[in-house]
Amino acid sequence: MRLELVNTGTELCLGDTINTNAAWIGQRMAALGIEVARQTIVPDGGAVREAIEEAASRADVVLVSGGLGPTNDDVTRESTAELLGLPLVQDAGVTAQLNAYFAKRNKVPAVSNLRQAMVPVGATVLENAFGTAPGLYFPAELGAAKGWNSHIFLLPGPPREIKPMVENCVEPRLRALLPDGANRRVIYLKLTGIGESEIVEKVEKDLEAIAGLELGYCIGKGDVDVRLAGLAGPVDAGAEIVRDRLGEFILSEDRRVLEEVIIQLLAERGEWVATAESCTGGYLSSRLTDVSGSSKVYGHGFVTYANEAKEKHLGVAADLLQLHGAVSEPVAQAMAEGCLRTSGADYALSITGIAGPTGGTEEKPAGTVYVGLASKGHETVVRKFFYPISRDRFKLLTTQAALDLLRRQIQGLPLG
Amino acid sequence: MRLELVNTGTELCLGDTINTNAAWIGQRMAALGIEVARQTIVPDGGAVREAIEEAASRADVVLVSGGLGPTNDDVTRESTAELLGLPLVQDAGVTAQLNAYFAKRNKVPAVSNLRQAMVPVGATVLENAFGTAPGLYFPAELGAAKGWNSHIFLLPGPPREIKPMVENCVEPRLRALLPDGANRRVIYLKLTGIGESEIVEKVEKDLEAIAGLELGYCIGKGDVDVRLAGLAGPVDAGAEIVRDRLGEFILSEDRRVLEEVIIQLLAERGEWVATAESCTGGYLSSRLTDVSGSSKVYGHGFVTYANEAKEKHLGVAADLLQLHGAVSEPVAQAMAEGCLRTSGADYALSITGIAGPTGGTEEKPAGTVYVGLASKGHETVVRKFFYPISRDRFKLLTTQAALDLLRRQIQGLPLG
């Protein structure tokens, strides 16, 4: 099945908005076994007509987003109706919804808003739960007179509007068009602590030998999703291979990221974690507190960027700092243990290193970092890593390594 | 001038990579006064040929990215040469560069790498300082026989390779093609603490009255760039209007973000800042330490998520917490003053609030937040904000408000 995306939006062409919808739709379609054959992005206004015409003449399915709003340069609805030779009539249901939407806000719809209630004859209205612009679906037979064989979907541009509509209105219709579409499934195995190339080496050959299994990799923030799509039999067989060979690296099978997994593991156990960071400067605590509900398992964090702060707040001995330097195994250990003591938590993670690009030495180049984990009832462990990369990536990979050390400790896995 | 982008990359169609290049290029072109008329994205392989052919038949300039690598499905170079009927010959300069690139890594180029040294006759090689794939430029006259009038640039896909090449190889050639291109300039005035609609209200009418001034807005992370492009006269006149009416909101004129500005202001004064965060959970300290060199002005940070941590590490009185609750003006003040005292810094920022979505009450709904600033030699100030939005945005806007309070204090501006 050939599927094309058409996006209209001047903000996309000016670069004022990054096109995250296209990537999200690409992933959703890959899960259905459909590769997006082309994306076309044009500014608001008349250019969308030509783009839809070209896409519909080539593709089995065209998803158009944007241009359904109330302003003059929103012409997606009218352009499509014109191309297909369909008259527009005011839809009573959409009109009622628009009136209700504005009444709730103590307003009445403007005439320009009522354009959104015009529906081409033969098209199906797709409900938009998060905005005023309904979507529209044109079954392929409406284009038969033009020699097209293309199902056309018109959808709004804002991510929070289009995403539920793709899931609820587009995907069921695509599944119905696909042979075996109703029986397809997808599993995302999210792995961390292992690179894509090593994953490939360990499982790809055997996964590719499974007939009907579609394999893909999505590189995330410090993790890799192995995407297995197809019918239940091959997908389950593939997942078993990955679990069997790489089980300790799998942090979730539902796309949850590491901080979400950690917060849930701790909440289930009624345990607490505290943090003591130098070079990551609060990024570790920020990731943990990105998760709603983290206040039940996280109470104390320290950003001890200066040596004096390590001494004063974590009780790191001055002579330890002098003897080994702040970036050292003994200091990482003392930070974690001091943090555990002063916070009263069950686990304390510490990080000390050189984020770079400056501050490195020949002995300890930029990118050198020690991660410590002190735990009630366990010996403190310290691991050394080397991430000579950009500051952003350094912070990301270092905090990922720290959180993964904690995950492994909690789950009783080897500590690497 | 009509410019089109063509991107090739299966990862873009599968959604495994977000197309950030397209937005970045859109912004660069807007600064030159060129709106991108269309973006076309196709998977790796043969589809790029058709996309280039269509774009070149419509546009004055086509920027193609991706498909210059050594693998079999990288066919951008060969497809373009074929479309233009140009034979490929091995280029001695590129070959020498490839050999040098691999020699530096103790390797020799594979045969597949040497394909990257094949140059279509008449095309100009564009140097790639960060990768093995050189770019290529085809002046419009090479397509005259096809009836095209299109300058074609082939560029690599990875952001760190393509960005310097657009700046150094593409933009000078586009400037030469534009009337007055050599005399064009652009200013980005970055504003914070004021919304786009208010900016529009205050300056847009008068900016639009300046002949030859191109005006745009880029919404950033907690800030808005007002983009003024055109010839020096109108651009300077426009910038003066913005500076005159909105000067206190301008944080930079060189796209530096707020944390960079803060770190520089402090470094210039030899002053230090410390942080005490509750609901933002370390995001404030993480932003400050995102800036290289921040260790010269930032040493101590506290994430006092639990009340007990506020008491123990910042000396907030237990009865203050009991009487007013953790989310209150007196507690924000006590956190800032306690942080100033224990850190010995010149300034201390505190944040206490309810990030949501849970944890709110009728009196203090989710989104309520207090920001405190204690300063040596100044009275402590506390400001209340209300951001009933997603957790991510809450953390962003709250830390932006805190950093802006500090900027205004340092610069002697009204504290809002």
Interface residues (C-beta under 8 A of the other chain):
Chain A: T10 L12 C13 L14 G15 D16 T17 I18 N19 T20 A22 A23 W24 I25 G26 Q27 R28 M29 A30 E35 V36 A37 R38 Q39 T40 I41 V42 P43 A47 A51 G216 Y217 C218 I219 T275 E277 C279 T280 G281 G282 Y283 L284 S285 S286 L288 T289 D290 S292 G293 S294 S295 Y298 G299 H300 G301 F302 V303 T304 Y305 A306 E308 A309 K312 H313 T342 S343 A355 G356 P357 T358 G359 R391 D392 K395
Chain B: T10 L12 C13 L14 G15 D16 T17 I18 N19 T20 A22 A23 W24 I25 G26 Q27 R28 M29 A30 E35 V36 A37 R38 Q39 T40 I41 V42 P43 A47 A51 G216 Y217 C218 I219 T275 E277 C279 T280 G281 G282 Y283 L284 S285 S286 L288 T289 D290 S292 G293 S294 S295 Y298 G299 H300 G301 F302 V303 T304 Y305 A306 E308 A309 K312 H313 T342 S343 A355 G356 P357 T358 G359 R391 D392 K395
